[in-house]
Amino acid sequence: MILIGGSSHAGKSTLAQALAVELGWSYCSTDKLARHPGRPWVGVDGKAIPQHVAEYYREMSVEALFLDVLSHYEKNVLPQVEVIVHSHVSDKSKECVVIEGSALWPKLVTNLVSVPGVKAIWLTASNQLFQSRINRESNFCNVSEDEKYLIQKFIERTLFYNKYMRQEVEDLGFMCIDVESVSTADELVKF
């Protein structure tokens, strides 16, 4: 079992999928377990930003957004991750799995990382890389001022998350990789 944590847009999905293919393992994203409230921009499906998502980002401070998403991870996602991890490490006939997601907050998964057969890393990057990736995905340059405000709040929450995640990873002695220090997903797979 490999856990890959990190902030939104750090490259967790790319690494986890490449690693799963390389190892012949299954892949699981915590976003598929429970996602709240979503990204505040129009996705590739062309659907409008849901009203509750816009209100969520519009009305809450960056710190409140961060604390709310951590609470969501702890209450709604972590219990499911724990079931997956424990069922797979206790039953050797089950497939090995790479699980990735922002919900893998370091302190929340400390008990899982100490389980034999479970390894974990967290991905980080510079503020500029996060800003660039989110701006590109959200089509920031071509949206209304209101949408730009929502996207900017998402970026600020992402940077806030990344800052505190890095500190917690360091405090707990876990492995954190700066994705800008490697040039390809293949190099990350070697870690």
SETOR-504614 format. One record per residue (C-alpha): chain; residue number from 1; x, y, z. Coordinates in Angstrom, 3 decimals. Layout:
BEGIN
+--------+-----+----------+----------+----------+
: cadena : num :       xx :       yy :       zz :
+--------+-----+----------+----------+----------+
:      A : NUM :        X :        Y :        Z :
...
+--------+-----+----------+----------+----------+
//
This chain:
BEGIN
+--------+-----+----------+----------+----------+
: cadena : num :       xx :       yy :       zz :
+--------+-----+----------+----------+----------+
:      A :   1 :    0.000 :    0.000 :    0.000 :
:      A :   2 :    1.364 :    3.383 :   -0.986 :
:      A :   3 :   -0.264 :    6.631 :    0.128 :
:      A :   4 :    0.456 :    9.828 :   -1.811 :
:      A :   5 :   -0.705 :   13.057 :   -0.214 :
:      A :   6 :   -0.311 :   16.710 :   -1.049 :
:      A :   7 :   -2.237 :   19.786 :   -1.975 :
:      A :   8 :   -4.548 :   20.088 :   -4.938 :
:      A :   9 :   -2.575 :   20.301 :   -8.208 :
:      A :  10 :    0.685 :   18.932 :   -6.762 :
:      A :  11 :    0.707 :   16.000 :   -9.199 :
:      A :  12 :   -0.618 :   13.254 :   -6.918 :
:      A :  13 :   -2.889 :   11.676 :   -9.532 :
:      A :  14 :   -0.204 :   11.697 :  -12.219 :
:      A :  15 :    2.332 :   10.057 :   -9.922 :
:      A :  16 :   -0.121 :    7.566 :   -8.404 :
:      A :  17 :   -1.397 :    6.414 :  -11.791 :
:      A :  18 :    2.139 :    6.056 :  -13.196 :
:      A :  19 :    3.260 :    4.191 :  -10.085 :
:      A :  20 :    0.237 :    1.876 :  -10.185 :
:      A :  21 :    0.966 :    1.027 :  -13.832 :
:      A :  22 :    4.679 :    0.539 :  -13.137 :
:      A :  23 :    3.991 :   -1.797 :  -10.219 :
:      A :  24 :    0.890 :   -3.485 :  -11.655 :
:      A :  25 :   -1.164 :   -2.285 :   -8.675 :
:      A :  26 :   -4.643 :   -0.787 :   -8.356 :
:      A :  27 :   -5.179 :    2.955 :   -8.147 :
:      A :  28 :   -7.612 :    4.836 :   -5.882 :
:      A :  29 :   -8.273 :    8.566 :   -5.530 :
:      A :  30 :   -9.751 :    9.872 :   -2.285 :
:      A :  31 :  -11.769 :   12.298 :   -4.443 :
:      A :  32 :  -13.878 :    9.314 :   -5.479 :
:      A :  33 :  -14.622 :    8.452 :   -1.836 :
:      A :  34 :  -16.112 :   11.812 :   -0.833 :
:      A :  35 :  -15.473 :   15.221 :   -2.344 :
:      A :  36 :  -16.454 :   18.512 :   -0.803 :
:      A :  37 :  -17.310 :   21.011 :   -2.146 :
:      A :  38 :  -15.454 :   20.807 :   -5.443 :
:      A :  39 :  -13.518 :   23.269 :   -7.508 :
:      A :  40 :  -15.040 :   26.690 :   -8.123 :
:      A :  41 :  -14.749 :   26.765 :  -11.896 :
:      A :  42 :  -16.421 :   25.340 :  -14.962 :
:      A :  43 :  -14.951 :   21.930 :  -15.658 :
:      A :  44 :  -14.294 :   20.169 :  -18.941 :
:      A :  45 :  -17.885 :   18.926 :  -18.825 :
:      A :  46 :  -19.033 :   22.547 :  -19.291 :
:      A :  47 :  -21.371 :   22.468 :  -16.290 :
:      A :  48 :  -21.800 :   25.743 :  -14.433 :
:      A :  49 :  -20.310 :   26.234 :  -10.987 :
:      A :  50 :  -22.927 :   24.933 :   -8.528 :
:      A :  51 :  -24.431 :   27.698 :   -6.390 :
:      A :  52 :  -23.437 :   25.997 :   -3.112 :
:      A :  53 :  -19.805 :   25.803 :   -4.286 :
:      A :  54 :  -19.746 :   29.498 :   -5.236 :
:      A :  55 :  -21.287 :   30.462 :   -1.893 :
:      A :  56 :  -18.837 :   28.255 :   -0.010 :
:      A :  57 :  -15.808 :   30.027 :   -1.488 :
:      A :  58 :  -17.411 :   33.462 :   -1.462 :
:      A :  59 :  -18.469 :   33.409 :    2.197 :
:      A :  60 :  -15.629 :   31.676 :    4.046 :
:      A :  61 :  -12.168 :   32.947 :    4.936 :
:      A :  62 :   -9.159 :   31.035 :    3.625 :
:      A :  63 :   -8.438 :   29.638 :    7.087 :
:      A :  64 :  -12.077 :   28.576 :    7.500 :
:      A :  65 :  -11.973 :   26.871 :    4.078 :
:      A :  66 :   -8.853 :   24.979 :    5.143 :
:      A :  67 :  -10.259 :   23.914 :    8.513 :
:      A :  68 :  -13.557 :   22.881 :    6.952 :
:      A :  69 :  -11.904 :   20.673 :    4.337 :
:      A :  70 :   -9.689 :   19.048 :    6.997 :
:      A :  71 :  -12.784 :   18.320 :    9.062 :
:      A :  72 :  -14.443 :   16.798 :    5.998 :
:      A :  73 :  -11.390 :   14.618 :    5.364 :
:      A :  74 :  -11.311 :   13.412 :    8.960 :
:      A :  75 :  -15.037 :   12.652 :    9.212 :
:      A :  76 :  -15.918 :   11.464 :    5.715 :
:      A :  77 :  -12.804 :   10.281 :    3.893 :
:      A :  78 :  -10.360 :    8.933 :    6.458 :
:      A :  79 :  -12.685 :    6.202 :    7.780 :
:      A :  80 :  -13.021 :    4.841 :    4.242 :
:      A :  81 :   -9.266 :    5.011 :    3.642 :
:      A :  82 :   -8.667 :    3.163 :    6.913 :
:      A :  83 :  -11.010 :    0.357 :    5.816 :
:      A :  84 :   -9.219 :    0.056 :    2.459 :
:      A :  85 :   -5.765 :    0.037 :    4.036 :
:      A :  86 :   -6.565 :   -2.430 :    6.805 :
:      A :  87 :   -8.449 :   -4.810 :    4.526 :
:      A :  88 :   -5.619 :   -4.864 :    2.005 :
:      A :  89 :   -2.706 :   -5.245 :    4.393 :
:      A :  90 :   -4.461 :   -7.942 :    6.423 :
:      A :  91 :   -5.467 :  -10.013 :    3.385 :
:      A :  92 :   -2.411 :  -10.823 :    1.273 :
:      A :  93 :   -4.651 :  -12.171 :   -1.510 :
:      A :  94 :   -5.984 :   -8.651 :   -2.202 :
:      A :  95 :   -4.396 :   -6.416 :   -4.799 :
:      A :  96 :   -1.805 :   -3.883 :   -3.745 :
:      A :  97 :   -3.065 :   -0.307 :   -4.026 :
:      A :  98 :   -1.738 :    3.198 :   -4.570 :
:      A :  99 :   -4.073 :    5.699 :   -2.889 :
:      A : 100 :   -3.721 :    9.412 :   -3.558 :
:      A : 101 :   -5.494 :   12.515 :   -2.398 :
:      A : 102 :   -5.407 :   15.746 :   -0.463 :
:      A : 103 :   -7.445 :   13.942 :    2.183 :
:      A : 104 :   -4.266 :   12.097 :    3.209 :
:      A : 105 :   -3.357 :   14.845 :    5.672 :
:      A : 106 :   -0.162 :   13.770 :    7.518 :
:      A : 107 :   -1.467 :   13.817 :   11.082 :
:      A : 108 :   -4.689 :   12.055 :   10.066 :
:      A : 109 :   -2.842 :    9.100 :    8.516 :
:      A : 110 :   -0.060 :    8.717 :   11.096 :
:      A : 111 :   -1.614 :    5.493 :   12.380 :
:      A : 112 :   -1.804 :    4.117 :    8.824 :
:      A : 113 :    1.803 :    4.960 :    7.976 :
:      A : 114 :    2.928 :    2.909 :   10.971 :
:      A : 115 :    1.153 :   -0.224 :    9.647 :
:      A : 116 :    3.619 :   -2.757 :    8.170 :
:      A : 117 :    3.390 :   -2.740 :    4.387 :
:      A : 118 :    2.184 :    0.872 :    4.155 :
:      A : 119 :    4.449 :    3.610 :    2.791 :
:      A : 120 :    3.601 :    7.272 :    2.299 :
:      A : 121 :    4.970 :   10.368 :    0.616 :
:      A : 122 :    3.659 :   13.892 :    0.249 :
:      A : 123 :    4.152 :   16.090 :   -2.796 :
:      A : 124 :    4.804 :   19.792 :   -2.657 :
:      A : 125 :    5.698 :   22.579 :   -5.077 :
:      A : 126 :    6.264 :   26.310 :   -5.192 :
:      A : 127 :    3.422 :   28.771 :   -4.886 :
:      A : 128 :    4.100 :   29.776 :   -8.491 :
:      A : 129 :    3.614 :   26.230 :   -9.773 :
:      A : 130 :    0.320 :   25.822 :   -7.923 :
:      A : 131 :   -0.887 :   29.205 :   -9.212 :
:      A : 132 :    0.109 :   28.353 :  -12.781 :
:      A : 133 :   -1.532 :   24.908 :  -12.777 :
:      A : 134 :   -4.769 :   26.137 :  -11.224 :
:      A : 135 :   -4.942 :   29.180 :  -13.507 :
:      A : 136 :   -4.466 :   26.945 :  -16.552 :
:      A : 137 :   -7.041 :   24.335 :  -15.484 :
:      A : 138 :   -9.623 :   26.923 :  -14.451 :
:      A : 139 :   -9.152 :   29.019 :  -17.609 :
:      A : 140 :   -8.568 :   31.950 :  -15.240 :
:      A : 141 :   -7.764 :   34.510 :  -17.953 :
:      A : 142 :  -11.094 :   33.967 :  -19.693 :
:      A : 143 :  -13.616 :   33.981 :  -16.842 :
:      A : 144 :  -15.669 :   36.707 :  -15.177 :
:      A : 145 :  -14.376 :   38.761 :  -12.266 :
:      A : 146 :  -16.676 :   36.883 :   -9.890 :
:      A : 147 :  -15.270 :   33.550 :  -11.057 :
:      A : 148 :  -11.721 :   34.907 :  -10.745 :
:      A : 149 :  -12.476 :   35.795 :   -7.133 :
:      A : 150 :  -13.647 :   32.232 :   -6.426 :
:      A : 151 :  -10.625 :   30.718 :   -8.160 :
:      A : 152 :   -8.301 :   33.021 :   -6.238 :
:      A : 153 :   -9.848 :   31.836 :   -2.958 :
:      A : 154 :   -9.240 :   28.232 :   -4.071 :
:      A : 155 :   -5.615 :   29.123 :   -4.854 :
:      A : 156 :   -5.182 :   30.805 :   -1.467 :
:      A : 157 :   -6.633 :   27.750 :    0.286 :
:      A : 158 :   -4.296 :   25.521 :   -1.740 :
:      A : 159 :   -1.251 :   27.564 :   -0.730 :
:      A : 160 :   -2.398 :   27.638 :    2.905 :
:      A : 161 :   -2.859 :   23.853 :    2.830 :
:      A : 162 :    0.550 :   23.330 :    1.232 :
:      A : 163 :    2.340 :   25.516 :    3.780 :
:      A : 164 :    0.877 :   23.717 :    6.790 :
:      A : 165 :    1.150 :   20.294 :    5.191 :
:      A : 166 :    4.881 :   20.802 :    4.583 :
:      A : 167 :    5.373 :   21.825 :    8.193 :
:      A : 168 :    3.427 :   18.855 :    9.510 :
:      A : 169 :    5.269 :   16.394 :    7.240 :
:      A : 170 :    8.561 :   17.795 :    8.514 :
:      A : 171 :    7.445 :   17.709 :   12.162 :
:      A : 172 :    6.339 :   14.067 :   11.825 :
:      A : 173 :    9.500 :   13.033 :    9.955 :
:      A : 174 :    7.658 :   11.852 :    6.837 :
:      A : 175 :    8.936 :   12.084 :    3.255 :
:      A : 176 :    8.055 :   15.148 :    1.217 :
:      A : 177 :    9.125 :   15.574 :   -2.405 :
:      A : 178 :    9.198 :   18.884 :   -4.239 :
:      A : 179 :    7.817 :   17.993 :   -7.663 :
:      A : 180 :    9.909 :   20.736 :   -9.251 :
:      A : 181 :   13.100 :   18.943 :   -8.179 :
:      A : 182 :   12.344 :   16.034 :  -10.536 :
:      A : 183 :   11.773 :   16.266 :  -14.256 :
:      A : 184 :    9.463 :   13.321 :  -14.968 :
:      A : 185 :    6.917 :   11.077 :  -13.308 :
:      A : 186 :    9.407 :    8.240 :  -13.932 :
:      A : 187 :   11.886 :    9.954 :  -11.605 :
:      A : 188 :    9.204 :   10.259 :   -8.922 :
:      A : 189 :    8.368 :    6.568 :   -9.324 :
:      A : 190 :   11.971 :    5.779 :   -8.339 :
:      A : 191 :   11.413 :    7.348 :   -4.928 :
+--------+-----+----------+----------+----------+
//
